[in-house]
């Protein structure tokens, strides 16, 4: 075999590291680690060290974020307390608004919910009070000995006693009309509440008509009576005042 053929056959030889290591173990010889295994160990060590560095960096960043988060909460609370101390009127107003919102919700559930009706009722009470004052003043001017002059005490006592009665009645009927049995509202009592609302408005309206009739003003009742007299027999007509 010539020299060129020997060189070609040597280049075709493939080195088997596993066989080489098995041979070395059987022979008792300690052979150095092959380059391929050295590279594998090296890359594995680099991957482990890189993973541990990433984990430690992640933990350090998480701890820093949590620390910054709690520091920001503490600073916000501190600034809020300083603002409350330095602005007592704003603080008091905010507390009153919050308490008022809670009270409105409480009143709507347990006491009364139709605030538009309350506006109409208050207006009707004001009309009744105004017409009552005019009536008392007219009667006093007509006969001062028999009719006393109008006073704020009498007006206040009558008005506030009426308002107190209305509040008590409406609150009681609202509670009765909206109470629940096994989380179901008993609607049969709604009629009592609606009847009371209409009755209060009708009572105030009737009182206004009576007050103006007492001072000789032409009210709807008087106009209705005048219209009705035309259809009544002559003996049943009311004598002229």
C-alpha positions as CSV (number, residue, x, y, z in Angstrom):
1,X,0.0,0.0,0.0
2,X,1.5,3.3,-1.0
3,X,1.8,6.3,1.2
4,X,-1.2,8.2,-0.3
5,X,-3.6,5.3,0.4
6,X,-2.4,5.1,4.0
7,X,-3.2,8.8,4.5
8,X,-6.7,8.5,3.0
9,X,-7.5,5.5,5.3
10,X,-6.3,7.4,8.4
11,X,-8.6,10.4,7.5
12,X,-11.6,8.0,7.3
13,X,-11.2,6.7,10.8
14,X,-13.9,8.0,13.2
15,X,-13.0,8.3,16.8
16,X,-15.6,6.7,19.1
17,X,-15.3,8.3,22.6
18,X,-17.6,5.8,24.3
19,X,-15.6,2.9,23.0
20,X,-12.5,4.7,24.0
21,X,-13.7,5.3,27.5
22,X,-14.9,1.7,27.9
23,X,-11.5,0.5,26.8
24,X,-9.8,2.8,29.3
25,X,-12.1,1.6,32.2
26,X,-11.3,-2.0,31.4
27,X,-7.6,-1.4,31.2
28,X,-7.6,0.6,34.5
29,X,-6.2,3.6,32.8
30,X,-7.6,7.1,33.6
31,X,-7.8,8.9,30.3
32,X,-8.4,12.6,30.0
33,X,-11.9,13.9,29.3
34,X,-12.5,14.2,25.6
35,X,-13.1,17.7,24.0
36,X,-16.8,17.0,23.2
37,X,-17.6,16.1,26.8
38,X,-15.6,19.1,28.1
39,X,-17.7,21.4,25.9
40,X,-21.0,19.8,27.1
41,X,-20.0,20.3,30.8
42,X,-18.9,23.8,30.1
43,X,-22.2,24.8,28.4
44,X,-24.2,23.1,31.2
45,X,-22.3,25.1,33.9
46,X,-22.8,28.3,32.0
47,X,-26.6,27.6,31.7
48,X,-26.9,26.9,35.3
49,X,-25.0,30.0,36.3
50,X,-27.0,32.1,33.9
51,X,-30.3,30.7,35.2
52,X,-29.3,31.3,38.8
53,X,-28.3,34.9,37.9
54,X,-31.7,35.5,36.2
55,X,-33.6,34.1,39.2
56,X,-31.7,36.3,41.7
57,X,-32.2,39.3,39.5
58,X,-35.9,38.6,39.3
59,X,-36.2,38.2,43.0
60,X,-34.3,41.4,43.7
61,X,-36.5,43.3,41.3
62,X,-39.7,41.9,42.8
63,X,-38.5,42.8,46.3
64,X,-37.6,46.3,45.1
65,X,-41.1,46.8,43.4
66,X,-42.9,45.6,46.6
67,X,-40.8,47.9,48.7
68,X,-41.5,50.9,46.4
69,X,-45.2,50.0,46.4
70,X,-45.5,50.0,50.2
71,X,-43.4,53.2,50.4
72,X,-45.8,54.9,48.0
73,X,-48.8,53.8,50.0
74,X,-47.2,55.2,53.2
75,X,-46.3,58.5,51.5
76,X,-49.8,58.9,50.1
77,X,-51.4,58.2,53.5
78,X,-49.0,60.7,55.1
79,X,-49.8,63.4,52.5
80,X,-53.6,62.7,52.9
81,X,-53.4,63.1,56.7
82,X,-51.4,66.4,56.3
83,X,-54.1,67.7,53.9
84,X,-56.9,66.8,56.3
85,X,-55.2,68.6,59.2
86,X,-54.3,71.7,57.1
87,X,-57.9,71.9,55.6
88,X,-60.4,71.3,58.5
89,X,-63.4,73.0,56.7
90,X,-62.9,70.8,53.6
91,X,-62.6,67.7,55.8
92,X,-65.7,68.6,57.7
93,X,-67.7,69.3,54.5
94,X,-66.6,66.0,53.0
95,X,-67.6,64.1,56.1
96,X,-71.0,65.8,56.1
97,X,-71.5,65.0,52.5
98,X,-70.6,61.3,53.1
99,X,-72.9,61.2,56.1
100,X,-75.7,62.8,54.1
101,X,-75.4,60.3,51.3
102,X,-75.6,57.4,53.8
103,X,-78.5,59.1,55.5
104,X,-80.4,59.5,52.2
105,X,-79.9,55.8,51.5
106,X,-81.0,54.9,55.0
107,X,-84.1,57.1,54.7
108,X,-85.1,55.7,51.3
109,X,-85.0,52.1,52.6
110,X,-86.5,52.5,56.1
111,X,-88.4,55.8,56.3
112,X,-89.5,57.2,53.0
113,X,-88.4,57.2,49.3
114,X,-90.7,59.5,47.3
115,X,-89.0,62.8,47.8
116,X,-90.9,64.5,44.9
117,X,-94.1,63.9,46.9
118,X,-92.5,65.5,50.0
119,X,-91.8,68.7,47.9
120,X,-95.4,68.9,46.9
121,X,-96.6,68.2,50.5
122,X,-94.2,70.9,51.9
123,X,-95.5,73.4,49.3
124,X,-99.1,72.6,50.2
125,X,-98.3,73.1,53.9
126,X,-96.8,76.4,53.1
127,X,-99.9,77.5,51.2
128,X,-102.1,76.4,54.1
129,X,-99.9,78.3,56.6
130,X,-100.1,81.5,54.4
131,X,-103.8,81.2,54.0
132,X,-104.2,80.5,57.8
133,X,-102.3,83.7,58.7
134,X,-104.5,85.7,56.3
135,X,-107.6,84.2,57.9
136,X,-106.5,85.0,61.5
137,X,-105.5,88.5,60.5
138,X,-108.8,89.1,58.7
139,X,-110.9,87.9,61.7
140,X,-108.8,89.9,64.1
141,X,-109.4,93.1,62.1
142,X,-113.1,92.2,61.9
143,X,-113.5,91.7,65.7
144,X,-110.4,92.2,67.8
145,X,-112.2,91.4,71.0
146,X,-113.1,87.9,70.0
147,X,-110.2,87.0,67.7
148,X,-106.6,87.3,68.8
149,X,-103.9,88.7,66.5
150,X,-101.8,86.2,64.6
151,X,-98.6,85.2,66.4
152,X,-95.5,83.3,65.4
153,X,-95.9,80.9,68.3
154,X,-99.3,79.7,67.3
155,X,-98.2,79.4,63.7
156,X,-95.1,77.5,64.7
157,X,-96.9,75.2,67.1
158,X,-99.6,74.3,64.5
159,X,-97.2,73.9,61.6
160,X,-94.5,71.8,63.4
161,X,-97.1,69.6,65.1
162,X,-98.6,68.9,61.7
163,X,-95.2,68.2,60.1
164,X,-94.3,65.8,63.0
165,X,-97.6,64.0,62.6
166,X,-97.0,63.6,58.8
167,X,-93.4,62.4,59.3
168,X,-94.5,59.8,61.8
169,X,-97.4,58.6,59.7
170,X,-95.4,58.4,56.4
171,X,-92.5,56.6,58.1
172,X,-94.7,54.0,59.7
173,X,-96.7,53.4,56.5
174,X,-93.5,53.2,54.4
175,X,-92.0,50.6,56.8
176,X,-95.3,48.7,56.7
177,X,-95.5,48.8,52.9
178,X,-92.0,47.8,52.2
179,X,-91.1,45.1,54.7
180,X,-90.1,41.7,53.4
181,X,-91.0,38.1,54.3
182,X,-88.4,35.6,53.1
183,X,-86.7,38.3,51.0
184,X,-90.0,39.0,49.2
185,X,-91.7,42.4,49.6
186,X,-95.3,42.2,50.7
187,X,-97.0,44.5,48.2
188,X,-100.5,44.3,49.6
189,X,-99.7,47.1,52.0
190,X,-98.7,49.6,49.3
191,X,-102.3,50.7,49.1
192,X,-102.2,52.0,52.7
193,X,-99.2,54.2,51.8
194,X,-100.7,55.6,48.6
195,X,-104.0,56.3,50.4
196,X,-102.1,58.2,53.1
197,X,-100.2,60.3,50.5
198,X,-103.4,61.3,48.8
199,X,-105.2,62.0,52.1
200,X,-102.5,64.3,53.3
201,X,-102.5,66.3,50.1
202,X,-106.3,66.5,50.1
203,X,-106.4,67.6,53.8
204,X,-104.0,70.5,53.1
205,X,-105.9,71.5,50.0
206,X,-109.2,71.4,51.8
207,X,-107.7,73.6,54.6
208,X,-106.5,76.1,52.1
209,X,-110.0,76.3,50.6
210,X,-111.6,76.8,54.1
211,X,-109.2,79.5,55.0
212,X,-109.9,81.6,51.9
213,X,-113.7,80.9,52.2
214,X,-113.6,82.3,55.8
215,X,-112.3,85.6,54.5
216,X,-114.9,85.7,51.7
217,X,-112.6,84.8,48.8
218,X,-114.0,83.0,45.8
219,X,-112.5,79.6,46.1
220,X,-113.2,76.5,44.0
221,X,-115.5,75.2,46.7
222,X,-117.5,78.5,46.7
223,X,-117.6,78.6,42.9
224,X,-118.8,75.0,42.8
225,X,-121.5,75.7,45.4
226,X,-122.7,78.7,43.4
227,X,-122.9,76.5,40.3
228,X,-124.7,73.8,42.3
229,X,-127.3,76.3,43.7
230,X,-128.8,76.8,40.3
231,X,-130.0,73.2,40.2
232,X,-131.3,73.0,43.8
233,X,-134.8,73.7,44.9
234,X,-135.5,77.2,46.3
235,X,-136.0,76.0,49.9
236,X,-132.7,74.3,50.1
237,X,-130.6,77.2,48.9
238,X,-128.1,78.5,51.4
239,X,-129.0,82.0,52.6
240,X,-126.8,84.8,51.4
241,X,-124.3,86.0,53.9
